[in-house]
Amino acid sequence: MKNIIIFLLVLELAIQPAAALEQAEDFEPEDMTTFLIQVPHGVEGNGLAVGGSNLSAYVFFESYYEGNVNVTVELDFPEGFVLQDTPVHSFLLRTEYDDWYRLVDFYVPADLPSGIYNITATALVEVGGKQHTIVRKTRLKVASKEEIAEEIEVSGLTVPSDEDGYGDPSHPASTLVIRETSPALKKLLKVTDLRIDREELTSTYIGVELSNKGDSAVPVVITYDILDARTGEPVKAFKPAIMGMDADTFCYATLTLAPGSSSLVSLPLYISENAMGGEYLLRVKVKLTGSDWVAVTKDQKITAISRKWGPIIITLVSTLLGLTATGFFFSRPEQIMDRFKTRNLVLIALFGTVSFAAINLPMTILWELSHAIFGPFSFLFTGLFHEVLLYMLIASLIVLIPKPGVVSLFMLVRFLLGGFITGSFTPITFITLSLSAILLEGLMYAAGITGKNPNPENRFMMGIVCGIADMASGYASFSVWMVLYRLFYSDWYIMANILIDGFLYTFIGAWFGISLGNRLKKVAE
């Protein structure tokens, strides 16, 4: 038995070298290896460089052979190039999918003549005592600065953008939103010897679109500066030190532009609390990889805006008015309700219920549908319900009951029904409805529509009063949305809503509401 085992071991040892030799004889270098060179690193195909550049050539070799592979790689650069590493590299790959790579630094002299230079990488591969040769060639175009400047173009800038470089619809174009610290607060902190310990950085992105009009791949580095529009000096508040490091360490992007292509990249932009609102100049700079020379620049005027105190003040005032009116109502409910007959209260509740059923419920479905179809112009459709139909009911109710407090009770019914049935007990709903009720009550009383000698059938006066009140409450509603939910609305959008929805539709609704009220009065009589 022992002799049989010894025989099998000897047989196996004899077969293994033969099998290895047979496998080595079948070794095909192009099929069993991957060998490539990129000049400069990251460029597939022909590269581009400018004189005075420090670049790196990327050499990669991978073996798919299951045994040992001895490799010697030799790089051959044209005369004039300064190689800053040894041109010959030897290594051993022992297993399948074993690989080797190296970044080989070299320098392109500033006085090197423009032209196309061939760079060769030769790999001598030894497997099982046999040698194979693999040759890879690439070309590097050394161009003048004038040629490169004509080939590269910054075709577009988007400020602010999202992280992919596309526009940010939540902010106006060419605008940066900053958290500006009040100069008065800064002086107070300095006088009282206090300071703000935490540093908060507002971050956004800059979208940069680059085009390569040449026939060579171009590796570039994109950076930017934000300059004072008057002095032209860089503003450090827009490129602050982050974690003790210079902002240039973070605020850049690398890109390899293929011949005849365009690409979009985004650059991170950080804003410190020291940034102040005003006009600035954004300057985007494009450098070739390995060179400090700026090939292309692109300037764009931008505006830095801080918090808008107008919407904040309007929101605070509207909230205080709503809370005051609510407190006044709950402090003397009996005195307020005793001013109305039971049939008046029933009629107000009926109108409030009709408005909820005819306006609020349908709009829960039509609101999203109209936005999907009409986009930013959906208010032209939704205004038919929210303004025309609503103010028809309000004006007709005033014709029937021309007393102060009618509009407030009407709005209260709408608010309660909406809250209990659709769950719309939101701060915005409370603020907008209460402000609308206060404005309508005050203006109608001042115009003589309600009060001791009411005149509710003056169509023109009713339309003007309702239109002015709705314009004011509509603007306050936009301010509340901007403050509480940090939304942005373009000026044209706010103006169109206020003039068309707030005044025109409201005027039409109030005008026809008087006719509806007169007919209902005849029926009641």
C-alpha positions in Angstrom: 0.0 0.0 0.0 2.8 2.4 0.9 4.5 1.7 -2.5 1.3 2.6 -4.3 1.1 6.0 -2.6 4.7 6.7 -3.4 4.1 5.8 -7.0 1.1 8.2 -7.3 3.0 11.1 -5.7 5.9 10.6 -8.2 3.5 10.4 -11.1 1.7 13.7 -10.0 5.0 15.5 -9.7 6.0 14.4 -13.1 2.7 15.4 -14.7 2.5 18.9 -13.1 5.6 20.3 -14.9 4.4 18.8 -18.2 1.0 20.4 -17.8 2.5 23.7 -16.8 4.8 23.6 -19.8 1.9 22.8 -22.1 -0.1 25.8 -20.6 2.9 28.1 -21.0 3.2 27.0 -24.6 -0.4 28.0 -25.1 0.1 31.4 -23.5 -1.2 34.2 -25.8 -0.1 37.6 -24.4 -3.0 39.6 -26.0 -5.6 37.2 -24.6 -4.0 36.5 -21.2 -3.1 40.0 -20.2 -4.2 43.6 -20.2 -1.6 46.2 -20.9 -2.3 49.9 -21.3 -0.8 53.4 -21.0 -2.5 56.7 -20.6 -0.7 60.0 -21.2 -1.7 62.0 -19.3 -3.4 59.9 -16.6 -7.1 59.5 -17.3 -7.0 60.2 -21.0 -8.1 57.4 -23.4 -6.5 58.0 -26.8 -4.6 61.1 -27.8 -3.8 63.5 -25.0 -3.2 67.2 -24.9 -0.6 69.2 -23.0 0.9 72.7 -22.9 4.5 73.6 -22.4 5.6 73.9 -18.7 3.3 71.1 -17.5 4.1 68.5 -14.8 2.1 65.4 -15.8 1.8 61.7 -15.0 1.7 58.7 -17.3 -0.5 55.8 -16.1 0.8 52.3 -16.8 -1.3 49.3 -16.0 -0.6 45.5 -16.4 -2.9 42.7 -15.4 -2.4 38.9 -15.8 -5.0 36.2 -16.4 -2.5 33.4 -16.2 -2.7 31.1 -13.2 1.1 30.8 -12.7 4.0 33.1 -12.3 4.5 35.9 -14.9 7.7 38.0 -15.0 7.2 41.4 -16.6 9.6 44.2 -17.5 8.0 47.4 -18.7 10.0 50.0 -20.5 8.8 53.5 -21.3 10.2 55.4 -24.3 9.5 59.2 -24.2 10.5 61.5 -27.1 13.6 63.6 -26.9 13.0 66.8 -24.9 10.6 65.3 -22.3 12.1 65.2 -18.8 11.3 61.8 -17.2 11.2 62.2 -13.4 11.1 58.4 -12.7 13.0 55.4 -13.9 11.9 54.3 -17.4 12.2 50.5 -16.6 10.1 48.6 -14.1 10.2 44.9 -13.4 7.7 43.0 -11.3 6.3 39.5 -10.8 2.6 38.5 -11.0 1.9 35.3 -9.2 -1.8 34.5 -9.5 -4.7 35.0 -11.9 -6.0 38.6 -12.0 -2.9 39.8 -10.3 -2.1 43.4 -11.5 0.5 46.1 -11.3 0.3 49.9 -12.0 2.4 52.9 -11.7 2.1 56.7 -12.2 5.2 57.8 -13.9 5.9 61.6 -13.6 7.4 63.6 -16.4 7.8 67.2 -17.3 7.0 69.0 -20.6 9.5 71.9 -21.0 8.0 75.3 -21.7 10.2 75.7 -24.8 9.3 72.3 -26.3 8.1 72.9 -30.0 4.4 72.3 -30.6 3.5 69.1 -32.3 2.4 65.5 -31.8 4.8 63.2 -29.9 4.7 59.4 -29.8 5.2 57.6 -26.5 5.8 53.9 -26.4 5.5 51.3 -23.6 7.0 47.9 -24.2 6.3 44.9 -21.9 8.6 41.9 -22.0 6.6 39.0 -20.5 8.3 35.8 -19.4 6.1 32.7 -18.8 7.6 29.2 -18.4 11.0 30.3 -19.8 9.5 31.8 -22.9 9.4 35.6 -23.6 6.7 37.6 -25.3 6.6 41.2 -26.3 3.7 43.5 -26.0 3.9 47.1 -27.4 1.5 49.9 -26.6 1.8 53.3 -28.3 0.0 56.6 -27.6 0.3 60.1 -28.7 0.6 63.4 -26.8 -0.2 66.7 -28.6 1.8 69.6 -27.3 0.0 72.7 -28.3 0.5 76.4 -27.9 -1.5 78.4 -25.4 -3.3 80.2 -28.2 -4.4 76.9 -29.8 -5.7 75.4 -26.6 -7.6 78.6 -25.7 -9.4 78.3 -29.0 -10.4 74.6 -28.5 -11.8 74.9 -25.0 -14.9 76.9 -24.2 -17.0 77.5 -21.1 -20.4 77.3 -22.9 -22.6 77.8 -19.8 -22.8 78.8 -16.2 -25.7 78.0 -13.8 -25.8 79.7 -10.4 -27.1 78.2 -8.2 -27.4 74.6 -9.3 -28.0 71.2 -7.8 -25.3 68.7 -7.2 -25.5 67.5 -10.8 -24.9 71.0 -12.3 -28.5 71.6 -13.3 -30.5 74.7 -12.3 -32.1 75.0 -8.8 -35.7 76.1 -9.4 -36.2 76.9 -5.7 -33.9 80.0 -6.1 -33.6 82.8 -8.6 -31.0 82.5 -11.3 -27.6 84.2 -10.7 -28.4 84.6 -7.1 -26.8 83.3 -3.9 -28.9 83.2 -0.7 -26.7 84.0 2.3 -27.2 84.2 6.1 -26.0 87.7 6.6 -25.3 88.7 10.1 -26.6 92.2 10.9 -23.9 94.9 11.2 -25.7 96.2 14.3 -25.5 92.7 15.9 -21.8 92.5 15.0 -21.2 95.8 16.8 -23.2 94.7 19.8 -21.2 91.4 20.1 -18.0 93.4 19.8 -19.0 95.9 22.5 -20.3 93.3 24.9 -17.3 91.1 24.3 -19.5 88.2 23.2 -19.0 86.0 20.1 -20.8 83.4 18.1 -18.8 80.1 18.6 -20.5 78.0 16.0 -19.7 78.5 12.3 -22.4 77.6 9.8 -21.6 77.4 6.1 -24.3 77.7 3.5 -23.5 75.4 0.6 -24.7 75.2 -2.9 -23.3 74.4 -6.3 -22.2 76.0 -9.5 -23.0 74.3 -12.8 -20.3 74.6 -15.5 -20.7 73.4 -19.0 -17.5 72.9 -21.0 -17.0 72.2 -24.7 -14.0 70.7 -26.5 -13.8 71.7 -30.1 -10.5 70.1 -30.8 -9.5 66.5 -31.9 -7.6 65.5 -28.7 -8.9 64.5 -25.3 -8.3 67.4 -22.8 -7.8 66.8 -19.0 -8.8 70.0 -17.2 -9.2 71.3 -13.6 -12.1 73.8 -13.0 -11.9 76.3 -10.2 -13.6 79.6 -9.5 -13.3 82.9 -7.6 -15.9 85.3 -6.4 -14.7 88.8 -6.8 -15.9 92.1 -5.4 -17.7 93.9 -8.3 -16.1 97.2 -7.6 -12.5 96.3 -6.6 -12.0 93.0 -8.4 -10.5 91.5 -5.3 -11.5 87.9 -4.2 -14.0 87.8 -1.4 -12.8 85.3 1.3 -16.3 84.9 2.8 -17.4 83.0 -0.4 -14.3 80.6 -0.2 -13.8 80.2 3.6 -11.3 77.9 5.2 -12.9 74.6 6.0 -11.6 72.5 8.9 -8.5 74.6 8.8 -7.8 73.9 5.1 -7.9 76.3 2.2 -11.1 76.3 0.3 -9.3 75.6 -3.0 -8.7 72.1 -1.6 -12.5 71.5 -1.9 -13.8 73.9 -4.5 -12.6 72.3 -7.7 -13.6 69.7 -10.2 -11.6 67.5 -12.6 -12.8 66.4 -16.0 -11.5 64.8 -19.2 -13.1 66.3 -22.3 -13.4 63.9 -25.2 -12.8 65.4 -28.7 -15.8 67.3 -30.0 -17.8 66.8 -26.8 -19.5 68.9 -24.1 -19.7 68.0 -20.4 -21.5 69.4 -17.4 -19.9 69.5 -13.9 -20.7 71.0 -10.6 -18.5 72.9 -8.3 -19.2 73.1 -4.5 -19.6 76.6 -3.2 -19.4 77.4 0.5 -20.6 80.6 2.1 -19.6 81.8 5.5 -21.7 83.9 7.9 -19.4 86.8 7.2 -20.7 87.1 3.6 -22.7 90.3 2.9 -25.4 90.9 0.4 -24.5 92.8 -2.8 -23.3 92.5 -6.4 -20.3 90.2 -7.1 -18.5 88.7 -10.1 -18.2 85.0 -10.5 -15.0 84.0 -12.4 -14.7 80.4 -13.5 -11.2 79.3 -14.5 -10.2 76.3 -16.5 -6.6 74.9 -16.3 -5.0 72.0 -18.1 -4.1 69.2 -15.7 -0.5 69.6 -14.6 -0.3 73.3 -15.4 -1.0 76.5 -13.5 -1.8 78.3 -16.7 -5.4 79.4 -17.0 -6.6 78.4 -20.4 -10.2 79.8 -20.3 -12.1 82.1 -18.0 -15.8 82.9 -17.8 -17.3 85.8 -15.9 -20.9 86.2 -14.7 -22.5 88.8 -12.5 -24.2 87.3 -9.5 -26.2 88.8 -6.6 -25.9 87.7 -3.0 -29.2 88.3 -1.1 -29.7 87.8 2.6 -33.0 87.2 4.4 -35.8 89.4 3.3 -37.2 91.3 6.2 -40.4 92.3 4.3 -41.9 88.8 4.2 -40.8 88.1 7.8 -42.4 91.3 9.1 -45.6 90.6 7.1 -45.7 87.0 8.5 -45.3 88.2 12.1 -47.9 91.0 11.7 -50.4 88.6 10.1 -49.9 86.1 12.8 -50.3 88.6 15.5 -53.5 90.0 13.9 -54.9 86.5 13.6 -54.1 85.6 17.2 -55.5 88.9 18.4 -58.7 88.4 16.4 -59.1 84.9 17.8 -58.5 86.0 21.3 -61.0 88.8 20.9 -63.6 86.4 19.7 -63.1 83.8 22.5 -63.0 86.6 25.1 -66.6 87.7 24.3 -68.4 85.1 22.2 -71.8 85.7 23.7 -71.7 89.5 22.9 -70.7 88.8 19.3 -73.2 86.0 18.7 -76.1 87.9 20.3 -75.8 90.5 17.5 -77.1 88.0 15.0 -80.5 86.3 14.8 -80.7 82.6 14.7 -81.7 82.6 11.1 -78.6 84.8 10.3 -76.3 82.2 12.0 -78.0 79.4 10.1 -77.6 81.3 6.8 -73.9 82.0 7.5 -73.3 78.3 8.4 -75.1 77.3 5.2 -73.0 79.6 3.0 -69.8 78.4 4.7 -70.8 74.8 4.1 -71.6 75.5 0.4 -68.3 77.2 -0.1 -66.5 74.2 1.5 -68.4 71.7 -0.6 -68.2 73.7 -3.9 -64.6 75.0 -3.5 -62.4 73.1 -1.0 -63.5 69.6 -1.8 -63.2 69.8 -5.6 -59.9 71.6 -5.4 -58.3 68.7 -3.4 -58.4 66.9 -6.7 -58.2 69.7 -9.2 -55.3 71.4 -7.5 -52.7 68.8 -8.3 -54.3 68.1 -11.7 -54.2 71.7 -12.7 -50.5 72.0 -11.7 -49.7 69.0 -13.8 -51.4 70.4 -16.9 -50.9 74.1 -16.7 -47.7 74.3 -14.6 -47.0 77.8 -13.2 -50.2 79.2 -15.0 -52.5 76.9 -13.0 -53.7 79.8 -11.0 -55.7 80.9 -14.1 -57.8 77.8 -13.6 -57.9 77.4 -9.9 -58.8 81.1 -9.5 -62.2 80.4 -11.0 -63.0 78.4 -7.8 -60.9 80.2 -5.2 -61.7 83.7 -6.3 -64.7 84.0 -8.5 -67.0 81.5 -6.8 -65.7 82.3 -3.3 -66.4 86.0 -3.6 -69.7 85.4 -5.3 -70.8 83.7 -2.1 -69.2 86.3 0.2 -70.8 89.3 -1.7 -74.2 87.6 -1.8 -74.0 86.8 1.9 -73.2 90.5 2.7 -76.2 91.6 0.6 -78.4 89.3 2.7 -76.8 90.2 6.1 -74.9 93.5 5.8 -73.5 93.4 9.3 -69.9 93.5 10.7 -68.7 90.0 11.7 -70.5 88.1 8.9 -67.3 87.5 6.9 -65.4 86.4 10.0 -68.0 83.8 10.9 -68.1 82.7 7.3 -64.3 82.2 7.3 -64.5 80.4 10.6 -67.0 77.9 9.2 -64.7 77.2 6.3 -61.7 76.8 8.5 -63.4 74.4 10.9 -64.9 72.2 8.1 -61.6 72.1 6.3 -59.8 71.2 9.4 -62.1 68.4 10.6 -62.9 66.9 7.2 -59.6 67.3 5.3 -57.2 67.8 8.1 -56.1 71.3 7.0 -55.5 72.7 10.4 -52.2 74.4 9.3 -50.6 77.6 10.4 -50.8 79.0 6.8 -54.5 78.3 6.6 -55.1 80.0 9.9 -53.0 83.0 9.1 -54.4 83.6 5.6 -58.1 83.1 6.5 -57.9 85.2 9.6 -56.0 88.0 7.8 -58.5 87.9 4.9 -61.4 88.2 7.3 -59.9 91.1 9.2 -59.1 93.0 6.0 -62.6 92.4 4.5 -64.3 93.4 7.7 -62.3 96.6 8.1 -62.5 97.7 4.5 -66.2 96.9 4.1 -67.0 98.9 7.3 -64.8 101.8 6.2 -66.5 101.9 2.7 -70.0 101.8 4.2 -70.9 98.4 2.8 -71.6 97.2 6.4 -72.3 99.2 9.5 -75.2 101.5 10.6 -76.3 102.6 7.2 -75.1 99.7 5.0 -75.0 99.9 1.2 -74.0 96.4 0.0 -75.5 96.7 -3.5 -72.8 99.1 -4.8 -71.2 96.7 -7.3 -68.2 98.9 -8.1 -67.4 99.6 -4.4 -67.9 95.9 -3.5 -65.6 94.8 -6.2 -62.9 97.3 -5.3 -63.0 96.5 -1.6 -62.9 92.8 -2.1 -60.1 93.1 -4.8 -57.9 95.2 -2.5 -58.5 92.9 0.5 -57.7 89.8 -1.6 -54.6 91.4 -3.1 -53.2 92.2 0.3 -54.1 88.8 1.8 -52.7 87.0 -1.3 -49.3 88.8 -1.0 -49.3 88.0 2.7 -49.9 84.3 1.8 -46.9 84.3 -0.4 -44.8 85.9 2.3 -46.0 83.2 4.8 -45.1 80.4 2.4 -41.6 81.9 1.8 -40.9 82.3 5.5 -42.3 79.1 6.9 -41.4 76.8 4.1 -38.5 78.7 2.6 -40.0 78.8 -0.9 -39.0 81.1 -3.7 -41.5 82.8 -6.0 -40.5 84.9 -9.0 -41.6 88.5 -8.9 -43.6 88.1 -12.1 -45.4 85.1 -10.6 -46.4 87.0 -7.5 -47.5 90.0 -9.5 -49.6 87.9 -11.9 -51.3 86.1 -9.0 -52.1 89.3 -7.2 -53.4 91.2 -10.2 -55.4 88.4 -11.9 -56.3 86.1 -9.1 -56.3 88.7 -6.4 -58.1 91.6 -8.1 -59.6 90.7 -11.5 -61.2 87.3 -10.5 -62.3 88.7 -7.2 -63.8 91.8 -8.8 -65.8 89.6 -11.2 -66.9 87.3 -8.4 -68.1 90.2 -6.1 -69.8 91.9 -9.1 -71.9 88.8 -9.9 -72.3 88.0 -6.1 -74.5 91.1 -5.7 -76.9 89.8 -8.4 -77.0 86.4 -6.7 -77.7 88.1 -3.3 -80.5 90.2 -4.7 -82.2 87.1 -6.2 -81.8 85.2 -3.0 -83.3 88.2 -1.1 -86.3 88.1 -3.3 -86.7 84.4 -2.7 -86.4 84.9 1.1 -89.0 87.7 1.0 
